[in-house]
């Protein structure tokens, strides 16, 4: 229902672009509005971007960078971005047949390529189950004592993570099919096993055996590939866990393929794995596993997000975020609002998008309904209908923007891929003249840049979703800070990669969202 009067969602929102080089900064946003120079040399642009009728946002181009932000030398130069919109290819050594999606895949032949020898698979599974590397080594030793004969390592060992709760009724059926194809010990149900446990205990057990001189374990670890059956949030969860290997210098990093089970599946679409779970899924699963072991490997930017809020009650976080505890907020650059003495911090990694505003509110309502009444969300089509219902119910379509119509938005999206909201491209295919005028470059998935845009209201978003028009372009940036203070509404809805949460806001002190690029790329298998 439409509201009868203007409601201030947030008293203040400030978006700061923290680009590493001053030359990049000058291109980040159009210099058409009057600028103001602050005493510390910062430069910012002032214009209204409303979350509702009376909300304001200031977009800035700022000289100081975030702590630990990468140097300009580590970020690819903007003008050297390749003209193609596809991600760069890292390794073609395992390029498979172009007709892999059409040919019949032999089950026995597939198993010979992907199935890990029993003694290794049992050791990995036991280490994960018990969360103890030693238990895995004991299981392997017991297999040797039982008279196990060494086998040749598989050509392309494969481990599958499945979110059996995704995809409606198909999740549990798919789990059984995968176990039949490659064995129970190589299929991990994420409702039982966290991917971080697999990295910390399962892979570590395999590495320990390799260090002890086991050549089969060494070859299996070096050639391992991962398959994830789930939605974008599930894929991001697994990619984030594999990112621990970079931090611990435990290369190589297993590349990841996708079986789409979610609603939007934008990560899956971006790398050629499809946008929905196929009707002929029994035969498609075999072809997907074959493509997972033969497809080329692509690079994907990963983005680290840190949310700092005044100390208060802990909120229920999605699994893509972790609580870091309390600390003293370190001021870096110009901050307009008051700073609390202590802040509560949590962080995470996203791969596709982060958004704040009414689109996140719709996602939050949907996830809350799915948790309470899972029988209502039985598939992508049903889920999209529920999304549409929540969009209309909350008044996004019926409450007009009353500020400058060329600048007002109710949702701000920070996008990494070309796909958003089930395969849409809200950034659009921009003409060269427009990009040159605005200082933009061709968007790539591995260029170290994020595209920032806004949705004005429901009708505007609808036209963007059917690709009649583009979203409201704001900027491209390599690092971002969002400063927020609460207004009449005490909560801000946020989401990243389809995982929403409701963040309480303080009316006096500012809260902050900071985004910067992770210094390494995630590796995704191309499924085309």
N, C-alpha and C positions, 0 to 999 in steps of 0.2 A: 504494500500500500504506500502511496506517496506521503511524505511527511508534510505537515502543514506549515512548518517554519524551518528556517535555516538552522542546521545543527553543526556545530564545530566539532569535527572528528578529532583533529589534531590542532593544537595551537600553533605549532611551528614544525616545519620539516626543512632541512637543509641538505642538499645533495652536493658533495664536493668531489671533483675529479682529480685524483692524485696521480697524474701522469709523471713518469720519471724525467722527461726532458721538457724544457721550456718550449722548444719548437713544436713538439707534439701538443703541448697544452694550448697553444694559440689556435690549433686546428680543431680542438675538441668540440666546441660549440659555436654557433654562429654569433659573430660580434655585431649584432644589429641593435641590441638594447643598450641603453646608457650604462657605462661601467663606472665602478667606484673603486678607487685605490685606497687600501687600508694602510695603517701606519707601518705594518711589518712587510709591506711590499706585495701582499696578496692581491689578486684581482678576482672579482666575482661579477656575475651577471644577475640582475634582479628581475624576476618575472613570476607570475602567479601560476602555480600548478596545484589545483585544489583536490583534496581527497573527498570533500563534499563542498557545499555551497560557500563556506566561509574559510576554508583551509588554505594556507599559503605554503609555498615551497620556494626556496632560493637555490638556484643552480650556480655553482662556483667553479672557477678554474684556478687551482691552488698550486703555489710553488712548493711548499714542504711536502715530502712524501711520507707514507706510513712507515712505522718501524719495520725494519727487515724487508722493505720493498726492494724488488730487484733493480739493479742498475740499468741504465739505458742500453748498455752493451748486451744485456741478456734478453732484451725484448726485440723481436724482429722489427726493422724499420718499416714504417707504414707504407711508404711509396714503393717498397719492393715486394708487396704482397702479390702472389701469383694471380692471374686473371681468372682462373677457374674457381668455381664455388665449391668444388670438392676438396676434401682434406688431402694433405700430402701423404704419399705412401712411403712407409719406412722400409719395408722388406718384401721383395717379390719372390724370395727363394722358395716359398711354398705355394706359389700360384697354381690353382687347380684348373680343371677343365671348365670352360665357359658354359658348358651345357649341364653343369652339376645339378642345377635346379630342375632339369627336365629328365635326366637319366634315372634309371632304376638303380638303387643302391643295394648291393648285396649285403645282407645282414652279417654273414660269416666273415666276409671280407672287411667290413667295417670294424667288427670286433677284433680282428687281427691287428688292425692299425691303432686302436684306441685303448684296448683293455690292458690295464696294469697287471703285472704278475701277482698272483694271489698273496705271496708273502709280503710284498711291498704294500699292496692295497690294504691288507689286514693290519699291517703295522701303522699305516697312516690313519685308518679308521679308529684303531684302538687309542692312538695318541690323542686324537680329537675327542673321543668319547670320554676318556679319563682326564683330559687336559694335562697330560703328563708325557713328555717325550720318552722317558725311561720305560713307560708301559708299552709304548710302540716298539721300542728296541727289544723288549722281552718277548713280545709276540712274534717278532721276526726271528729271534733266536730259537724259539720253540718250533717254528716251521722248519728251520734247518735241522734241528735234532730229530724231527719226524721223518727225515729222509728226503726233504725237498731237493729237487734238481733244478739248477739255475736255468732260466729261460733267457732268450734274447729280449732286450727291451723293446717296447712297442714303438712303431714309427712316429706316432703322434698321440701320446698319452693324453687322456681327456678326463677332466673332473667337472661335474655338473652341480650347480646350486639351483634349487627350485623353491619358489615361494608357492607352496601347495594351496595357499589361501587366495592366490590371485587367479584370475580367469574363471571365476565362478566354479562350476562343477568340474571343469577341465583340469584344474590344478592337480587334484588327487589322481585322476586318471592318467595324466601325463607323467606323474611320478612313477607309477607302475610301469608304464611303457619304457621309460628311460632305464629303469632298473633291469628290465628284461633285455634291453639292447646292450648295456655295457656293464651290468653288475651292480649289486646293492652298495658295495663299499665305495663306489665312485660317484654315487648320487647322494647329495647332502640336502636334507630338508631344512630350510632356513627357520622354520618354526621350532626346530630342535637344535640346530647347530648354527652358531654365528660364524660368518666368514672370517672374522678376526681370529677365532679359535683354530680354524683350519690353517691360517697363515702362521700363527704363533706356535702351534703344536704339530699339526700334520705335515706341513712343508718343512718345518724345522727338523722333524724326525727323519724325513727323506734326506735332508741335507747332512744330518749327522751320519747316516749310513754311507752316504757318498764320501764323506771325510774319512771314514774308516776303511775306504778302499773298495766299496761296492760299486763296480762299474755300471751295473744295471740300474741302481738307484741314481747314480750320477746322470746317466743318459735320460732317465725318466724325468728328473728334475729340470734338466736343461731344455727338454722339448715339450714340457707340459703346457697345455692350453686349457682355458676355462670356458664353460658355457653357463649362462645365467638364464633361467626361465622365470620371467616375472616382468613387472612394470619398470618404469624409469627409476623409481625410488629404490627398487630392489637392485637394479644394475648399479646404481650409484653407491649403494651400501657395499657391494662386493668390490667395486673399483677402489673405494676409499680404503678398504682393508688391504688390498694388494699394494696400495701406496705406501704401506708400512715397510715394504721391502726396500723401497728407495731410501727411506730414512735409516734403515739398518744396514744398508750397503749389501743387500742379499740378492744381487742380480743372478740370472736374468728375471725379468718380470713376465709372468705368463700373460699373453694377450687374451682378450675376452670376446666371446660371441654372444648372441642374444636370441632367445625364443620369446617373442612378445606375448605377455599375458595381461598387461595392464590396460588402462582405458585410453591414454593418449599415445604411449609408446613412441615418443618423439626421438629418443636415442636410437631405438631400433630402426625407425624410418631413416634416420640420417646416415646409417651405415648399411643400408640395403637389406635389413632383416625383415622388413614388412611392418605394417601398421596394426595388424590384428592377428589373433590366433586362427589359423586356417580351418575350414570345415573338414578338409581331408587331412587331419592332423596326424593320423597314424603313419601314413607314408611320408608326410612332410617332415616329421621328426628325424627320420633317418637321413633325409637330404640335408637337413639343418646341421646334423652332427658331421656329415661329410664336409659341408662347407666350412665348418668350424676348424677342421684340420687341414684344409687346403687353401683357405682364403688369405689374401694379402693383409698386412697389418698396417693400420692407420694411426696417426697421432691425434690426440684430443687434448685441448687445454683443460686443466682442472683449476678450480677457484676456491681459495680458502676464505671462509667467512667467519668473523668474530662479532658477536653481539654482546655489548656491555650495557647493563641497566643498573639503576640504583638498587642497592641491596634491599631485598624484600622476600616474599614467599617464593619458593621454588616452583616453577611451572612444569607441566608435563611436556617433555620434549619429544619430538619424533626421533626415530632411531638414527636419523642422519646427523643428529647433533649430540654433543656430549657436554656435560657441565664441567667447567674448569676450576670452579671455586671463586673466592673473593680476592680482590686485589685493589690497589690504588690506581686510579685512572691516570695515565700519562698523557698530558696534553701535547699534541703534535699539530701545529698550524692553528689557524683561526677557528675558534669555537664561539658561537654566539650566546648560548644559554649558560645556566649555572651548572657547575660540576659538583657531583656528590663526592664526599670524601672517600667512600668505598663503593665499588661496583661489583656486581655479580656477572661473571663472564661464561659464555658457552660458545663452542665453535663447531665447524663441520666443513665438508667439501661438497661443492655442487659442480655439475658438468653441463647442465642445459640452461637453467634459469633460476633467478631469485626474483620474487615480486613482493610488493607490499601494497595493500589496498583491497578493493572490493573483489577482485578476482581471487585473492587468497581467502577472503571471507566465504565465498561460494565453495571453494575447495574444502575449507575447514568444516562447513556445514555438511557437505557430502561425506567426508571421512567420519564425522561424528555419527551420522545416520548409519553408515556401513558397519561401524563397530557395534552399534546397538541392535541393528536389524540386518544382519548379513544376508538374509534370504531375499531382501529387496534388491541387492546389487549382484545380479547373476551373470552379467556380461557387459561388454563395451556399449552396446546400443542402449540397454537399460540405464547404465551409468550416465551416459550422455543426456538422456531424457531427465534424469534426476538433477544433473547439473543445470540444465535449462530451467527447470522448475525453481530451483533456489535462486537463480539469477533474476527471474521475474519477481519472486516473492520478496526479496530484500529491497526492491525499489530502485535498482540500478537503471532500469529502463525509464522509469517514470519521473525521476528527479532531475530537472535540467541544471546544467552548469550556468551560473549567473555571472561568473567573472569573464575575463577576456576569452571569447570562444576559441581563439587561435592557440591558446596556451593551457587551458584548464584541463586537468586530468584527474581521474579517480583511482587509477591504478598505475604504478610505475613498475616496469619490467626491465630486468637486466638479463640479457640473452647472450648465450654463447653459440648455440647451434642455429641452423636455418629453419628448424621445425619447432613449433610451439602450439599447444592446444590441439593435439591430434593432427599434426602435419601442416598447419598453417605457417605462412611466412610473413608475420606482421611487419618486419623491417622492410620487406619488399625488394624487388629487383630495381635498384636505383639507377637512373641514367647518369652517364659519366659527367655531364655538365652540372647536374644537381650535386653530385658527390664532390666535385671540385669546388663548387660554391660554398658548400657546408664544411669542407675540410674532411670529408669521410673517405674511407677506402673500402674496397671490396671486402665483404665479411667472409672470414675463414674460420674453421674450427680449431686451428692451431696457430693463429697469428698473434696471440697474446693480448687480444682486445675483446672488450664486451660492447655490445650494442645496447643502448639505453633508450627506451621509448615509453610512451604513456597511452592509456585509453581514456577518452573523455567521459563517455557514458555508455550505456548498454547499446544504443543504436549505433554509435560510432564503432564500438567493439564488434558488433555484428557485421558491419560493412567491411571491417578489417579482416574478420574471420573468413568471409567469402572472397577475400582478396580483390574487392572492388577498389578499395583505397588502402593506403599504408597507415600504420599507426603514427602517432605524433612523435617524430624523431626529436630526440633530445641531444644525444652525444654518443661518441665512442670513447672508451677510456680503458686504461690498463690497471687502474686501481681506483677505488671509490670509497667515500665515507658518507653515510646518511646520518644526520642528526635529527632527533625527533623529541618533541615534548607533547604530552597529552593535553587534550582539550576537554570538551564536555563528555566525549567518549573516552573512557579510560583504557581502552585496548586498541592495539594495532594488529591487524591480521597479516601474517607473513607466510610465505611458502618458498621452498626451494626443491626443484625437481619433483613436484607433485606431493611433497610432504608438508602440510600446513600446520601452523600453530598460532595460538592467540597470545600475544605478548602484552602484558600490562604496561601502561605508560604512566609516568609521573608528571603531574601538572607543573611542578616547579623545576625539577632537575632534568637535564637532557639524557636521552638514551642514544646509543650509537650502534650502527651496523657498518663494519669495515670489510672490504673485499679486496683481495689481492691474488695475483696468479701464483699457483704452486710452481716451484722451479723445475718440475719434471712433467712430462706428458703422460697421460694414460694411454694404454695401447688397446685398440679395438680391432677386431677382425672384421674385414669387409665381407658382408654376406651376399653381395650382388653376384 
